[in-house]
Amino acid sequence: MKEHPTVPLPEEAVTLPENSIWRKLPLIAGVVGVISLIASFGTALYMKMPFFAGYLIAFLYFLSIALGGMFAVLIHFATRAGWSVVIRRLAEFILGTFAAPLGKIRFPLFLILFIPIVIGMSTLYPWIPSHGHKLDHVIQAKVGYLNVTFFLIRAGIYFLVWFLIARFFVGSSIEQDRTGNPELSRKMQFWSPLSIACFALTLTFAAFDWIMSTDPHWFSTIFGVYYFAGSLIAIYSTLLIFVISLRGTGVLKGIVTAEHDQDMGKLLFGFNVFWSYIAFSQFMLIWYSNLPEETLWFKHRWEGGWKYLSLTLVFGHFVIPFFFLMSRHIKRKPFLAFIGAAWILLIHLADLYWLIMPNMYHHAHHMKLPHDHFAMIHLLPLVTSFIGIGGIFFAVVGWRMRSEHLVPSQDPRLAESLSFENV
């Protein structure tokens, strides 16, 4: 085991160089994001349902990365981990999108991005009476929960909880960089268990509200865990890509090493298997009980062209990553680890598409032909929304990277993380 260094990291080792391409990330990503969002809003004039569905998918995709960042930070403090100190700040930048800095104030980015979903609620959610049809007895029995007022109140609670968690943990971590006060670490460790409980409840009910209720006849008590698992593979894939890309431009070299890559790869592998376990458990229990109101949800994902996407998830989300990410040699080779993480992020998007889009066609259009499902024109709003939301998301992340240390430079366990080795 290496001895822990006692000399603090120099300023130039933990900040972006003045000529770094990463300093241009906020401008480039922001401009591309705004232009793409404007183009996406333009598609709503001609393709109302594909626009709102595509926007919802893109919103939930980047929300899952941000929520994964929240869990990565919280679990770091709850377990008092040492190895992950040097990658924690990148997770904090992602978590910080829930309370992004704008001068002296903090604004909740995802609350703002949620506005188009509120506007398109009557298109996305068939339990809203404004669809022009009479609600059936199943939806009427759920009207105490599935109504617009309570839906919006719950959404406000979710965003408030996420804002407070982000504000406290990211703010405390940044403050520690400036003061070196070890008491801040103890405070974050103290509040992390309660924050994890709040995180778990809000993520679960947000998944129920924003995804599961697109088919109000279907229900799954573990659906929140399903989305949680997707959030975890999303964040560790994103962190892997971030650190490999940063090192490729000469940033964080010798600070975040192959040892940290391997542990992130372990977590990515483990949580991808966890996602597969939850996905299979959900399917197996519904198939075994054989209740029509539950099995129809999977039937809709096997009819027409949807079965090919279902099979893609089986092999692309479990079989291929299982064997590819199992080897420690893959995790320690930057190029191969990058490819594996990028593949997981791509298949995670396909998973969200699979969760939401069949409900749109079944409830709104009753289209079942394969060419209707996968027509390129219907994918255009998803592509533009994805680039738009992603551009704004990474512009906010990049802005924090420009102005703050890339690692928690005064964390009491930084030395332990710098000398970390897998055994």
HELIX and SHEET records of a PDB file:
HELIX    1   1 GLU A   11  ALA A   13  5                                   3    
HELIX    2   2 ILE A   21  LYS A   24  5                                   4    
HELIX    3   3 LEU A   25  THR A   43  1                                  19    
HELIX    4   4 LYS A   48  THR A   79  1                                  32    
HELIX    5   5 VAL A   85  LEU A   95  1                                  11    
HELIX    6   6 GLY A   96  ALA A   99  5                                   4    
HELIX    7   7 LEU A  109  LEU A  113  1                                   5    
HELIX    8   8 ILE A  115  ILE A  119  1                                   5    
HELIX    9   9 MET A  121  LEU A  124  1                                   4    
HELIX   10  10 PRO A  129  HIS A  131  5                                   3    
HELIX   11  11 HIS A  137  ALA A  141  1                                   5    
HELIX   12  12 VAL A  148  THR A  179  1                                  32    
HELIX   13  13 GLU A  183  TRP A  210  1                                  28    
HELIX   14  14 MET A  212  THR A  214  5                                   3    
HELIX   15  15 PHE A  223  GLY A  248  1                                  26    
HELIX   16  16 ALA A  258  SER A  289  1                                  32    
HELIX   17  17 PRO A  292  HIS A  300  1                                   9    
HELIX   18  18 TRP A  306  VAL A  314  1                                   9    
HELIX   19  19 PHE A  315  VAL A  319  3                                   5    
HELIX   20  20 ILE A  320  LEU A  325  1                                   6    
HELIX   21  21 ARG A  328  ARG A  332  1                                   5    
HELIX   22  22 PRO A  334  MET A  360  1                                  27    
HELIX   23  23 TYR A  361  HIS A  365  3                                   5    
HELIX   24  24 PRO A  370  PHE A  374  1                                   5    
HELIX   25  25 MET A  376  SER A  403  1                                  28    
HELIX   26  26 LEU A  414  LEU A  418  1                                   5    
SHEET    1   A 2 ALA A 100  LEU A 102  0                                        
SHEET    2   A 2 ILE A 105  PHE A 107 -1                                        
END                                                                             
